[in-house]
Structures are given as structure tokens and as C-alpha cells.
């Protein structure tokens, strides 16, 4: 196994796996060494997930992207190769990144011409790869040991990336190769995830400052969004037409920041019995507005529909090693066909989630918004229906704590397990007991049902008011 250390941020595990190996810097323009293509059989894990084993053992797949043709590119960090996978022919090709012995690669994307761009931490670089002639080109980041991380491309073709340790944003103009850096104007800053909105503004999650910040390239200004409540160790971020979505990697929560009034609505993932938190990591948005993210220690890939406020969490296969046997799905990407590809860092695999395969059951509740007071009991009727026979288990989590656990509140289902059968619906009575010491504020509960392969959840808003 490779050596790794965990990056600690604000006293909690930030979850970044970093190998402590130093390498020499590559030449600026190098032709790759291509490994001959090999066909790998697929393994269907569930009706939602198909996996493929990489050709080279223990290669450490990490950053991943899907090009405009639907072909997959993944960074094999332990062997410093860029790996190409054709989902049609089920074949792999490997391209050696020149003169790099090991590096962590956290960000990867593809531009309009099909060029692959990725960050590289140990040699403090951003790289491009041209699939037309199989050549790499290196762009050295001016600030030493900056830890270039996530990467995105704006509408003009500029390459933007975050510098976690330097507290900066970086910009590459591909036509000239010039790199510009923009320092975040505060002492403690750790830009992690970034997203570019339709106006060309750069949004990033500052993991060290616990804030969301917008950078305007037009006038080089930074604006912090002083949210109406605290944000805990944010990493992933993505923008839609009216909101900024973020993940709290220090816990089990994800949230929506309304740009008009800085208000925040947080939601909880389903909790896991193995780890205290699920560690949601990175965000992406699909063509129809669904929010996708990976849960590192939760060992899941999740899809949230903002319109219906429903959450679908796909359980990933069990890994071979380590606590909880998670596969370390550190990165993922959405393909043009809507399917989601992810890399299993410790399992030497890539996987695909069939996004068109719906869960075979659904859950509904008789009320989605409730106004109440501390010390109250709440009665909620839960209805489940399915398309074929399934045994499901009901569960709860919520924004009562950063871990998703219901502090100062308890829940009880009657019954908690239901044998769903085709064309029938079943009901369970949920009792929520709020503690007398529960702080009055707005909470969101996650009410879910699991069949072991997928978890389907709906959100209930609780407005807990002071007793007068």
C-alpha cells in the first residue's frame, strides 16, 4: 500500500489522501509512452453500478472526466499515467505522464477541442494532454508548494484552478501559456472546489476559512458571502441559475446558498453506522438540474433533486481493505449521456452509475413543512410503494448536528421494516419527539428507505419556534 497522510483542516479530518513522495519536474513538452490497449471485462455490482478493473495493478485511480464522445479519462496516481477507457469497446489505453514518479491529481476536465487538463500536486503543475498526437504539456504554478487542486474552464477557454495551500486562484491562458495568480485577501485561506457561473464569475469553497467566496475576473475583486449561518469545512461547490450549492466535508451536510439574501438551507445525507460522518466531497450538476456528489466515508454517490427535494444515494461496492471497507471514491464525473463515472482509489477500478435506472420503490410523507415548538411530538405518515418485491428499512437523519444525527430529538417508526410488493402501497407511522432543550430554529429532516443497494429519501422542513 502507498503511504498517505490526512490533511487536517480546522481540527477535523479534511479527508485528502496525499502521498509524501517528491519528484523531479517534467519537461514542458513531452510525447507520452503509450501502453497497448487491453480489453477488460465488466462486473455488474447492482442494477445501478457497473465496474471495470484497471489494467495495471494498484494504479490508484483518482481524478476522472468524460470527454464529448463519452469516453472516460482517469488519472492513475500511483503509476503516474493518464488512462483512457472506451465504454463501447471496453478497452483501456495508458499514457505515461513524463518524468513524474508519483503525484496526487485532484482535478481533471476537458475543453471544447477535446484537450484533457489536470492538476498535479507533487510537481506543482497543471498539465494538458492532446489525444490527437498523445502529447503532454506542463504549466508550472509560480507559487511553490501551492497544491493545485480543482480545475474548471470558462466560456473564453481560460483554465482556472484552486491553490489549496497558497490561498490563491490560478488562471492559464492556453493560447499564450501565461499563468496569472490571484491571492485571496485574508490570512487563512484554502480554496478547494470551484465553479464558474453564467456571468463568468469564479465561485470557490474556502475550506480553511469556512466560507463561500466569489471572484470577479473583470475587476479582480473577491466577495465573501457572509451566510446567515456557519459553514463547516466546505469543499465541493457548484452554481445554478439562482443558488450556490456546497458540501460540508467535515460532516454529513450539504447546502444551498441563496445569492439574493445570503440565506442558507442545509440538508443531511443518510448516516452510516461505520463512520461518524459521511464526508461529502465534490459537487456537479447535470443537464436537468440534479445535484450530484460523492460521500467519501459514506461509500456512496448521491443525486439530489432540488425541485422535489428528494435524495437518491447509490451504495457503492465494499472494498478489500481498511476501516469500513470503503472504496475511496474520491472523484466522479457526469457523462454526456447523464451517467456518472467514478474512480475507486484503493480498489483499482472505475465504475459507472446508470442514472436512468430508477429505484424500485418510492417514499412519500403526508406533510413536508411543519411548524412546532421544543418538547413537542410530531406525527408523520410515511407511505411506500414499489414496482417489485423488496424489503426496505426506514431511517432518519437531519440538520440537528453537523454529523446528521438527531441531537435533542428522537424518531420511531411503526413499523421500521416493510416488505414492499408490486402494485401495493404500505404505510408506517413516524413519531418525532423534540427535546425540551432543542434550540429554536429551522431544521431539515431526511426521511429515507433503504433496500441495501439504494436509499431514497425526502426532506421535511421543521420550523421550531420559541414557546411563548
C-alpha positions as CSV (number, residue, x, y, z in Angstrom):
1,X,0.0,0.0,0.0
2,X,1.1,3.5,-0.7
3,X,1.9,5.9,2.2
4,X,-0.6,8.6,2.9
5,X,-1.4,11.3,5.4
6,X,-4.6,13.0,6.1
7,X,-4.8,16.7,5.7
8,X,-6.3,18.2,8.9
9,X,-8.5,21.3,8.5
10,X,-10.0,23.3,11.3
11,X,-9.4,20.5,13.8
12,X,-11.4,17.9,11.7
13,X,-10.3,15.3,9.1
14,X,-10.4,17.1,5.7
15,X,-10.1,13.7,4.0
16,X,-7.5,14.5,1.4
17,X,-5.2,11.5,0.7
18,X,-1.7,12.8,0.0
19,X,1.3,10.7,-0.8
20,X,4.6,12.0,0.7
21,X,6.8,11.4,-2.3
22,X,8.9,14.1,-4.1
23,X,9.6,14.0,-7.8
24,X,11.6,16.0,-10.3
25,X,9.8,18.4,-12.6
26,X,9.0,17.1,-16.2
27,X,10.0,18.9,-19.4
28,X,7.4,21.3,-20.7
29,X,6.5,19.4,-23.9
30,X,6.8,15.6,-23.9
31,X,5.3,12.8,-26.1
32,X,3.8,10.1,-24.0
33,X,4.7,6.5,-23.8
34,X,1.5,4.7,-24.7
35,X,0.7,1.2,-23.3
36,X,-1.1,-1.0,-25.8
37,X,-4.8,-1.2,-25.4
38,X,-6.3,-4.1,-23.4
39,X,-9.9,-5.3,-23.0
40,X,-11.2,-5.6,-19.5
41,X,-14.5,-7.4,-18.7
42,X,-17.1,-5.5,-16.8
43,X,-18.6,-6.5,-13.4
44,X,-22.2,-5.6,-12.7
45,X,-22.3,-4.8,-9.0
46,X,-26.0,-3.9,-8.8
47,X,-28.7,-2.9,-11.3
48,X,-27.3,0.7,-11.0
49,X,-23.5,0.1,-10.9
50,X,-21.0,-1.5,-13.3
51,X,-17.3,-1.7,-12.5
52,X,-14.1,-2.1,-14.6
53,X,-10.8,-3.1,-13.3
54,X,-7.8,-1.1,-14.5
55,X,-5.1,-3.0,-16.4
56,X,-2.1,-2.1,-14.1
57,X,-2.5,-3.4,-10.5
58,X,-2.6,-0.9,-7.7
59,X,-2.6,2.1,-10.1
60,X,-4.5,4.4,-7.8
61,X,-7.3,5.9,-10.0
62,X,-8.2,9.4,-8.8
63,X,-9.3,12.4,-10.9
64,X,-11.7,11.4,-13.7
65,X,-13.5,13.1,-16.5
66,X,-15.6,12.1,-19.6
67,X,-15.0,13.7,-23.0
68,X,-17.6,14.9,-25.5
69,X,-17.6,11.4,-27.2
70,X,-18.5,9.8,-23.9
71,X,-15.0,8.3,-23.4
72,X,-13.5,8.2,-19.9
73,X,-10.2,9.6,-18.8
74,X,-8.8,8.9,-15.3
75,X,-5.5,9.7,-13.6
76,X,-3.7,6.7,-12.2
77,X,-1.7,8.4,-9.5
78,X,0.5,5.6,-8.2
79,X,1.9,4.9,-11.7
80,X,1.6,8.5,-13.0
81,X,-0.4,7.6,-16.1
82,X,-3.3,9.1,-17.8
83,X,-5.7,6.2,-18.5
84,X,-8.3,6.2,-21.4
85,X,-11.3,3.9,-21.3
86,X,-13.7,3.3,-24.3
87,X,-17.1,2.2,-22.9
88,X,-18.1,0.8,-26.3
89,X,-15.1,-1.4,-26.9
90,X,-14.4,-1.9,-23.2
91,X,-10.7,-1.2,-23.8
92,X,-8.1,0.7,-21.9
93,X,-5.0,2.7,-23.1
94,X,-2.4,4.1,-20.7
95,X,-0.2,7.2,-21.3
96,X,2.8,7.8,-19.1
97,X,3.0,11.3,-17.7
98,X,6.6,12.3,-18.4
99,X,9.2,12.2,-15.7
100,X,6.8,12.2,-12.7
101,X,7.2,9.3,-10.3
102,X,4.2,10.0,-8.2
103,X,1.7,12.8,-7.7
104,X,-1.9,13.3,-6.5
105,X,-4.2,14.5,-9.2
106,X,-7.4,16.0,-7.8
107,X,-8.9,17.9,-10.7
108,X,-9.5,16.9,-14.3
109,X,-11.6,18.4,-17.1
110,X,-11.8,18.5,-20.9
111,X,-12.0,21.6,-23.1
112,X,-14.1,22.3,-26.2
113,X,-11.4,20.9,-28.5
114,X,-11.0,17.6,-26.6
115,X,-7.8,18.5,-24.7
116,X,-7.6,16.9,-21.3
117,X,-6.5,19.3,-18.4
118,X,-5.5,18.2,-14.9
119,X,-3.8,19.4,-11.8
120,X,-0.7,17.8,-10.3
121,X,0.3,18.4,-6.7
122,X,3.8,17.0,-6.2
123,X,5.3,18.8,-9.2
124,X,3.2,21.9,-8.5
125,X,1.8,21.9,-12.0
126,X,-1.2,22.0,-14.3
127,X,-0.9,19.6,-17.3
128,X,-2.7,19.3,-20.7
129,X,-2.9,16.2,-22.8
130,X,-3.7,16.3,-26.5
131,X,-5.3,13.0,-27.6
132,X,-4.7,13.8,-31.3
133,X,-1.0,13.4,-31.0
134,X,-0.6,11.9,-27.5
135,X,1.5,14.8,-26.2
136,X,1.6,16.3,-22.7
137,X,2.4,19.9,-21.8
138,X,3.3,21.2,-18.4
139,X,2.4,24.6,-16.8
140,X,4.4,25.3,-13.7
141,X,2.5,27.1,-11.0
142,X,4.5,30.2,-10.0
143,X,3.9,29.9,-6.2
144,X,5.9,26.9,-4.8
145,X,4.1,24.1,-3.0
146,X,0.7,25.6,-3.9
147,X,-1.2,22.3,-4.1
148,X,-3.2,22.9,-7.3
149,X,-6.5,21.1,-6.8
150,X,-9.8,21.5,-8.6
151,X,-10.0,22.8,-12.2
152,X,-12.6,24.4,-14.5
153,X,-12.8,26.1,-17.9
154,X,-14.6,29.4,-18.5
155,X,-16.5,30.4,-21.7
156,X,-13.5,32.1,-23.1
157,X,-11.4,28.9,-22.7
158,X,-9.3,30.1,-19.8
159,X,-8.3,27.3,-17.3
160,X,-9.0,28.1,-13.7
161,X,-7.7,26.2,-10.7
162,X,-7.6,26.4,-6.9
163,X,-4.3,26.5,-5.0
164,X,-5.2,25.0,-1.6
165,X,-2.0,25.7,0.3
166,X,-1.2,29.1,-1.4
167,X,-4.6,30.6,-0.8
168,X,-4.9,31.6,-4.4
169,X,-6.8,31.1,-7.7
170,X,-4.8,30.4,-10.8
171,X,-5.6,31.2,-14.4
172,X,-4.0,29.8,-17.6
173,X,-4.5,31.4,-21.0
174,X,-3.9,28.4,-23.3
175,X,-3.0,30.4,-26.3
176,X,-0.1,32.1,-24.6
177,X,0.6,29.7,-21.7
178,X,0.7,32.6,-19.3
179,X,-0.3,31.9,-15.7
180,X,-1.9,34.5,-13.5
181,X,-2.5,34.1,-9.8
182,X,-5.0,35.9,-7.6
183,X,-4.4,36.0,-3.8
184,X,-7.4,35.6,-1.6
185,X,-7.3,38.7,0.6
186,X,-7.2,37.0,4.1
187,X,-4.5,35.4,6.2
188,X,-6.0,31.9,6.3
189,X,-7.4,30.7,3.1
190,X,-7.7,27.2,1.4
191,X,-9.6,27.3,-1.9
192,X,-10.8,23.8,-2.6
193,X,-13.7,23.3,-5.1
194,X,-14.6,25.9,-7.7
195,X,-17.4,26.6,-10.1
196,X,-17.9,29.2,-12.9
197,X,-21.3,30.8,-13.2
198,X,-23.0,32.0,-16.4
199,X,-21.6,35.5,-15.9
200,X,-18.0,34.2,-15.8
201,X,-17.6,34.8,-12.0
202,X,-15.5,32.2,-10.2
203,X,-17.0,30.7,-7.0
204,X,-14.9,28.7,-4.6
205,X,-15.3,26.9,-1.3
206,X,-12.7,28.1,1.2
207,X,-12.1,25.0,3.3
208,X,-9.8,26.8,5.8
209,X,-11.8,30.0,6.2
210,X,-15.2,28.1,6.3
211,X,-16.8,30.4,3.7
212,X,-18.0,30.7,0.2
213,X,-16.3,33.4,-2.0
214,X,-16.9,34.9,-5.4
215,X,-14.1,36.2,-7.6
216,X,-14.8,38.5,-10.5
217,X,-12.2,38.3,-13.2
218,X,-13.5,41.5,-14.7
219,X,-12.2,43.7,-11.9
220,X,-10.1,41.1,-9.8
221,X,-12.3,41.5,-6.8
222,X,-13.2,39.0,-4.1
223,X,-16.6,39.0,-2.3
224,X,-17.2,36.7,0.7
225,X,-20.7,35.6,1.2
226,X,-21.5,36.1,4.9
227,X,-24.1,33.4,5.1
228,X,-26.9,33.5,7.6
229,X,-25.4,30.5,9.4
230,X,-21.9,29.0,9.7
231,X,-20.5,26.7,7.0
232,X,-18.3,23.8,8.2
233,X,-15.2,22.8,6.2
234,X,-16.7,23.3,2.7
235,X,-15.1,21.5,-0.3
236,X,-17.4,20.9,-3.3
237,X,-19.3,23.8,-4.9
238,X,-21.5,24.3,-7.9
239,X,-23.7,27.1,-9.2
240,X,-27.1,27.1,-10.8
241,X,-29.2,30.0,-12.1
242,X,-30.2,31.2,-8.6
243,X,-28.1,29.5,-6.0
244,X,-24.7,28.2,-4.9
245,X,-24.6,24.6,-3.7
246,X,-21.9,23.5,-1.3
247,X,-20.8,20.5,0.7
248,X,-19.6,20.4,4.3
249,X,-16.8,17.8,4.1
250,X,-16.2,18.0,7.8
251,X,-19.6,16.4,8.5
252,X,-22.6,14.9,6.7
253,X,-24.4,18.0,5.4
254,X,-24.9,19.8,2.0
255,X,-26.4,23.2,1.5
256,X,-27.9,25.8,-0.8
257,X,-26.8,29.4,-0.6
258,X,-29.4,31.9,-2.0
259,X,-27.5,34.7,-3.7
260,X,-30.3,37.2,-3.2
261,X,-30.3,37.3,0.6
262,X,-27.4,35.0,1.7
263,X,-29.9,32.6,3.3
264,X,-28.8,29.0,3.6
265,X,-30.8,25.8,3.6
266,X,-28.9,22.7,4.7
267,X,-29.8,19.1,4.2
268,X,-28.3,15.9,5.7
269,X,-27.2,12.7,3.9
270,X,-28.2,9.4,5.3
271,X,-25.9,8.5,8.2
272,X,-23.7,5.4,8.3
273,X,-23.1,3.1,11.3
274,X,-19.4,2.7,10.5
275,X,-18.2,6.3,10.5
276,X,-19.4,9.3,12.5
277,X,-19.9,11.3,9.3
278,X,-20.3,10.6,5.6
279,X,-17.8,13.2,4.4
280,X,-19.5,14.6,1.2
281,X,-16.7,15.7,-1.1
282,X,-17.3,17.2,-4.6
283,X,-20.3,18.5,-6.5
284,X,-21.6,18.5,-10.1
285,X,-24.9,19.5,-11.7
286,X,-26.4,17.6,-14.6
287,X,-28.4,18.8,-17.6
288,X,-31.7,18.8,-15.8
289,X,-30.5,20.5,-12.6
290,X,-29.9,17.5,-10.4
291,X,-27.1,17.9,-7.9
292,X,-24.6,15.0,-7.7
293,X,-22.0,14.4,-5.0
294,X,-19.8,11.7,-3.6
295,X,-19.8,10.6,0.0
296,X,-16.3,9.6,0.9
297,X,-16.7,7.6,4.1
298,X,-20.4,7.1,3.3
299,X,-19.2,5.0,0.3
300,X,-22.0,6.4,-1.9
301,X,-22.7,8.6,-4.9
302,X,-25.7,10.8,-4.3
303,X,-28.2,12.6,-6.5
304,X,-30.4,15.4,-5.1
305,X,-33.4,16.9,-7.0
306,X,-33.8,20.5,-5.8
307,X,-37.3,20.7,-7.2
308,X,-38.8,17.7,-5.4
309,X,-36.2,17.8,-2.5
310,X,-35.6,14.1,-2.9
311,X,-32.3,12.4,-2.4
312,X,-31.1,9.1,-4.0
313,X,-28.0,7.6,-2.6
314,X,-26.3,4.7,-4.5
315,X,-24.5,2.3,-2.3
316,X,-21.0,1.5,-3.7
317,X,-19.5,-2.0,-3.5
318,X,-17.5,-2.9,-0.5
319,X,-13.7,-2.5,-0.7
320,X,-11.0,-5.0,0.1
321,X,-9.1,-3.2,2.9
322,X,-9.3,-0.6,5.6
323,X,-11.9,0.5,8.1
324,X,-15.4,0.1,6.8
325,X,-14.1,-1.4,3.5
326,X,-14.9,1.8,1.6
327,X,-13.6,2.0,-2.0
328,X,-12.4,5.6,-1.6
329,X,-14.5,7.1,-4.5
330,X,-12.6,10.4,-4.3
331,X,-13.7,11.8,-7.7
332,X,-16.5,11.4,-10.2
333,X,-17.8,13.0,-13.5
334,X,-21.0,13.2,-15.3
335,X,-21.0,11.9,-18.9
336,X,-22.9,13.5,-21.8
337,X,-25.5,10.7,-21.6
338,X,-26.2,11.6,-18.0
339,X,-24.5,8.5,-16.5
340,X,-22.0,9.1,-13.7
341,X,-18.4,7.7,-13.7
342,X,-16.3,7.4,-10.5
343,X,-12.8,6.2,-9.6
344,X,-12.2,3.7,-6.8
345,X,-8.8,4.8,-5.5
346,X,-8.0,1.8,-3.3
347,X,-9.8,-0.8,-5.5
348,X,-8.0,0.0,-8.8
349,X,-11.4,0.3,-10.6
350,X,-13.6,2.8,-12.3
351,X,-17.4,2.5,-12.0
352,X,-20.5,3.8,-13.8
353,X,-23.8,4.6,-12.3
354,X,-26.7,4.1,-14.7
355,X,-28.6,7.3,-13.9
356,X,-31.7,6.2,-15.9
357,X,-32.3,3.2,-13.6
358,X,-34.8,4.5,-11.0
359,X,-35.1,3.0,-7.5
360,X,-37.8,0.2,-7.5
361,X,-39.6,1.9,-4.7
362,X,-40.6,5.4,-3.6
363,X,-41.4,7.1,-0.3
364,X,-43.9,9.9,0.4
365,X,-44.9,11.7,3.6
366,X,-48.2,13.5,4.3
367,X,-46.5,16.8,5.3
368,X,-43.3,18.4,4.2
369,X,-43.3,21.6,6.2
370,X,-44.1,21.6,9.9
371,X,-44.2,24.4,12.5
372,X,-43.7,23.3,16.1
373,X,-42.0,24.0,19.4
374,X,-39.4,22.3,21.6
375,X,-40.7,19.4,23.6
376,X,-43.4,18.5,21.0
377,X,-44.3,15.2,19.4
378,X,-44.8,15.2,15.7
379,X,-46.8,12.5,13.9
380,X,-45.9,11.9,10.2
381,X,-47.5,9.3,7.9
382,X,-45.0,7.6,5.6
383,X,-46.2,5.8,2.5
384,X,-44.0,3.4,0.4
385,X,-44.8,1.9,-2.9
386,X,-42.7,-0.3,-5.2
387,X,-42.5,-1.9,-8.7
388,X,-41.4,-5.3,-7.5
389,X,-40.8,-7.2,-4.3
390,X,-38.4,-5.5,-1.9
391,X,-37.6,-5.5,1.8
392,X,-36.9,-1.9,2.9
393,X,-35.8,-0.3,6.1
394,X,-36.8,3.2,7.2
395,X,-34.3,5.6,8.6
396,X,-33.8,9.3,9.6
397,X,-31.1,11.9,9.8
398,X,-31.2,15.7,9.9
399,X,-29.5,19.1,10.3
400,X,-29.8,18.9,14.1
401,X,-26.0,18.3,14.1
402,X,-23.1,18.5,11.6
403,X,-22.9,14.7,11.7
404,X,-26.6,14.3,10.6
405,X,-27.6,12.7,13.9
406,X,-30.7,13.9,15.6
407,X,-29.4,15.5,18.7
408,X,-32.2,16.6,21.1
409,X,-34.6,14.7,19.0
410,X,-35.6,11.0,18.6
411,X,-37.6,9.2,16.0
412,X,-39.6,5.9,16.0
413,X,-41.2,4.1,13.0
414,X,-44.1,1.7,13.4
415,X,-43.1,-0.5,11.6
416,X,-39.5,0.3,10.6
417,X,-39.1,-2.6,8.1
418,X,-41.6,-3.1,5.3
419,X,-41.9,-5.9,2.7
420,X,-42.8,-3.9,-0.4
421,X,-44.6,-5.8,-3.2
422,X,-45.5,-4.8,-6.7
423,X,-48.5,-2.6,-7.2
424,X,-49.2,-2.2,-3.5
425,X,-48.5,0.6,-1.0
426,X,-47.6,0.3,2.6
427,X,-47.7,2.8,5.5
428,X,-45.6,3.4,8.5
429,X,-46.3,5.9,11.3
430,X,-43.3,8.1,12.3
431,X,-43.2,9.8,15.6
432,X,-40.6,12.6,16.1
433,X,-40.0,13.6,19.7
434,X,-38.3,17.0,20.1
435,X,-36.3,17.6,23.3
436,X,-37.2,20.4,25.6
437,X,-33.7,21.8,25.2
438,X,-33.8,21.9,21.4
439,X,-32.7,25.3,20.2
440,X,-35.5,27.1,18.2
441,X,-34.5,27.4,14.6
442,X,-35.2,25.8,11.2
443,X,-34.2,22.2,10.7
444,X,-34.5,19.8,7.8
445,X,-35.1,16.1,8.4
446,X,-34.1,13.4,5.9
447,X,-36.7,10.5,5.9
448,X,-35.4,7.6,3.9
449,X,-35.9,4.0,2.9
450,X,-33.1,1.6,2.0
451,X,-33.1,-1.8,0.3
452,X,-29.3,-2.2,0.7
453,X,-28.5,-1.1,-2.8
454,X,-30.1,2.4,-2.9
455,X,-31.5,4.8,-0.4
456,X,-34.5,7.0,-1.4
457,X,-35.2,10.0,0.9
458,X,-37.5,13.0,1.1
459,X,-36.9,16.2,3.1
460,X,-39.1,17.6,5.8
461,X,-38.7,21.2,7.0
462,X,-39.2,21.8,10.7
463,X,-39.7,25.4,11.9
464,X,-39.1,25.0,15.6
465,X,-40.3,28.2,17.3
466,X,-39.8,29.5,20.9
467,X,-42.5,28.7,23.4
468,X,-44.4,31.9,24.3
